[in-house]
Amino acid sequence: MTETTEFEKMANGEAFNAIDLDLRLRREAARLACAKFNAHPSKGNLRHVTRLFAEFGSVVIEPGFQCDYGSQIHLGERVFINFQCIFLDSAKIHIGDDVLIGPGVHFYTVDHPRDADLRASGECFARPITIGNKVWIGGGAKILPGIEIGNNAIIAANAVVTRHVAENERYFGPSL
């Protein structure tokens, strides 16, 4: 019987060890692919990035794009990803069709234990992010683990999305 790898645990939504050598090497490969594109943005160099993705339709990605692995990223048709966006894809990130993502938007699927000793051990967990169709995410927004954003929603610039956002909703951030 073979032991489950940390990558398999991560992909299955189980707790995993982020400092595992295989995961570090996968992140390094993604960093190198992104670096090639970011240093010299072209369709040819964009292929280095899109080869990492689980699936993608027609997509425009501006320079400054970063991802952890890429293998958990699913992009629909006519997706626009503006400058300096970060996709921490320890869990799946599903983005629908006709989605506009402003500059500096971050998607965080990975989370860490609240217990300091577990955090220090490298243990992590991740929850998927799902973005519907015709969503507009304003610049600087942060999408937290496990969030779902419905079709036609608008996320304000610099919003921290801490809860699910309903279809057609305009989300400005958590109420204080």
C-alpha positions as a printed NumPy array, in Angstrom:
array([[  0.   ,   0.   ,   0.   ],
       [  1.427,   3.391,  -0.993],
       [  1.416,   6.308,   1.358],
       [ -0.623,   9.365,   0.392],
       [  1.627,  12.231,  -0.719],
       [  1.325,  15.72 ,   0.712],
       [  0.217,  16.931,  -2.727],
       [ -2.568,  14.327,  -2.794],
       [ -3.626,  15.33 ,   0.73 ],
       [ -3.672,  18.979,  -0.311],
       [ -5.659,  18.279,  -3.495],
       [ -8.151,  16.158,  -1.499],
       [ -8.81 ,  18.937,   1.024],
       [ -6.987,  17.197,   3.876],
       [ -4.425,  18.742,   6.223],
       [ -1.016,  18.764,   4.537],
       [  2.549,  19.804,   5.267],
       [  3.458,  22.852,   3.175],
       [  7.192,  22.444,   3.793],
       [  7.204,  19.01 ,   2.115],
       [  9.987,  18.805,  -0.492],
       [  7.672,  17.818,  -3.363],
       [  5.35 ,  20.764,  -2.651],
       [  8.304,  23.162,  -2.414],
       [  9.597,  21.923,  -5.79 ],
       [  6.142,  22.321,  -7.366],
       [  5.926,  25.907,  -6.048],
       [  9.401,  26.608,  -7.417],
       [  8.38 ,  25.331, -10.873],
       [  5.319,  27.605, -10.804],
       [  7.459,  30.562,  -9.688],
       [  9.868,  29.98 , -12.581],
       [  7.036,  29.777, -15.126],
       [  5.52 ,  32.997, -13.779],
       [  8.935,  34.69 , -13.722],
       [  9.508,  33.919, -17.42 ],
       [  6.165,  35.478, -18.311],
       [  6.489,  38.437, -15.941],
       [ 10.006,  39.299, -17.172],
       [  8.974,  39.191, -20.834],
       [  5.172,  39.235, -21.241],
       [  4.246,  37.621, -24.533],
       [  1.859,  34.963, -25.777],
       [  4.794,  32.563, -25.978],
       [  5.805,  33.153, -22.375],
       [  2.181,  33.113, -21.222],
       [  2.156,  29.445, -22.277],
       [  4.63 ,  28.714, -19.465],
       [  1.928,  29.845, -17.018],
       [ -1.167,  28.405, -18.694],
       [  0.525,  24.979, -18.985],
       [  0.358,  24.845, -15.204],
       [ -3.434,  25.381, -15.107],
       [ -5.957,  22.582, -14.706],
       [ -8.09 ,  24.27 , -17.381],
       [ -8.494,  27.63 , -19.069],
       [-10.49 ,  29.211, -21.831],
       [ -9.649,  32.505, -23.481],
       [ -7.731,  34.462, -20.88 ],
       [ -5.738,  37.672, -20.679],
       [ -3.176,  37.789, -17.893],
       [ -1.178,  40.955, -17.303],
       [  2.368,  40.797, -15.877],
       [  2.991,  40.366, -12.178],
       [  0.915,  37.166, -11.999],
       [  1.928,  34.678,  -9.289],
       [  0.523,  31.304,  -8.261],
       [  1.53 ,  28.556,  -5.853],
       [  1.046,  25.577,  -8.159],
       [ -1.276,  26.486, -11.024],
       [ -2.601,  22.927, -11.137],
       [ -5.616,  23.879,  -9.036],
       [ -6.625,  26.865, -11.208],
       [ -9.689,  26.539, -13.485],
       [-10.453,  29.573, -15.671],
       [-13.501,  30.036, -17.897],
       [-13.859,  31.97 , -21.13 ],
       [-13.029,  35.67 , -21.494],
       [-11.3  ,  36.041, -18.138],
       [ -9.206,  39.172, -17.625],
       [ -6.576,  39.123, -14.864],
       [ -5.005,  42.537, -14.346],
       [ -1.489,  43.384, -13.101],
       [  0.053,  41.943,  -9.907],
       [ -2.551,  39.278,  -9.061],
       [ -1.769,  36.38 ,  -6.726],
       [ -3.491,  32.985,  -6.756],
       [ -2.536,  30.807,  -3.76 ],
       [ -4.051,  27.634,  -5.162],
       [ -3.533,  24.943,  -2.534],
       [ -7.222,  24.189,  -3.179],
       [ -9.156,  24.657,  -6.396],
       [ -9.849,  28.155,  -7.673],
       [-12.755,  28.051, -10.139],
       [-13.393,  31.235, -12.086],
       [-16.368,  31.398, -14.455],
       [-16.833,  33.135, -17.788],
       [-16.615,  36.888, -18.444],
       [-14.85 ,  37.655, -15.158],
       [-12.861,  40.856, -14.656],
       [-10.177,  40.731, -11.971],
       [ -8.659,  44.094, -11.043],
       [ -4.999,  44.781, -10.328],
       [ -3.491,  43.384,  -7.146],
       [ -6.335,  40.965,  -6.378],
       [ -5.338,  38.038,  -4.155],
       [ -7.025,  34.637,  -3.911],
       [ -6.098,  32.748,  -0.719],
       [ -7.23 ,  29.112,  -0.552],
       [ -4.649,  28.088,   2.028],
       [ -5.144,  28.578,   5.746],
       [ -3.133,  27.767,   8.845],
       [ -3.978,  26.214,  12.209],
       [ -4.733,  28.6  ,  15.04 ],
       [ -2.542,  26.483,  17.341],
       [  1.026,  27.859,  17.272],
       [  2.743,  24.455,  17.527],
       [  0.765,  23.023,  14.597],
       [  1.523,  26.182,  12.573],
       [  5.233,  25.831,  13.342],
       [  5.175,  22.21 ,  12.115],
       [  4.164,  23.392,   8.624],
       [  0.671,  21.908,   8.748],
       [ -1.845,  23.709,   6.544],
       [ -5.288,  23.163,   5.122],
       [ -7.05 ,  24.683,   2.161],
       [-10.595,  25.373,   1.005],
       [-11.653,  26.083,  -2.59 ],
       [-12.742,  29.428,  -3.984],
       [-15.512,  29.598,  -6.592],
       [-16.251,  32.689,  -8.676],
       [-19.377,  32.69 , -10.871],
       [-19.901,  34.186, -14.315],
       [-19.817,  37.924, -15.139],
       [-18.203,  38.85 , -11.821],
       [-16.16 ,  42.015, -11.408],
       [-13.557,  42.023,  -8.634],
       [-12.123,  45.474,  -7.921],
       [ -8.425,  46.169,  -7.528],
       [ -6.726,  45.123,  -4.317],
       [ -9.536,  42.82 ,  -3.169],
       [ -8.637,  39.774,  -1.069],
       [-10.709,  36.599,  -1.445],
       [-10.363,  34.325,   1.616],
       [-10.417,  30.487,   1.752],
       [-13.706,  28.744,   1.044],
       [-15.481,  31.776,  -0.444],
       [-18.102,  31.501,  -3.177],
       [-19.075,  34.529,  -5.247],
       [-22.285,  34.281,  -7.287],
       [-22.927,  35.282, -10.88 ],
       [-22.967,  39.008, -11.732],
       [-21.607,  40.029,  -8.31 ],
       [-19.375,  43.077,  -7.895],
       [-16.606,  43.128,  -5.287],
       [-15.437,  46.604,  -4.298],
       [-11.816,  47.648,  -4.623],
       [ -9.759,  46.735,  -1.549],
       [-12.594,  44.633,  -0.064],
       [-11.647,  41.647,   2.07 ],
       [-14.212,  38.988,   1.202],
       [-14.941,  37.129,   4.439],
       [-18.281,  35.497,   3.511],
       [-20.101,  34.09 ,   0.505],
       [-21.4  ,  36.744,  -1.881],
       [-24.815,  36.166,  -3.447],
       [-25.67 ,  36.397,  -7.124],
       [-26.055,  40.063,  -8.251],
       [-24.785,  41.35 ,  -4.87 ],
       [-22.462,  44.324,  -4.49 ],
       [-19.991,  43.541,  -1.719],
       [-18.039,  46.329,  -0.024],
       [-16.373,  44.328,   2.751],
       [-17.265,  43.151,   6.255],
       [-19.575,  45.347,   8.295],
       [-18.054,  46.606,  11.5  ]])
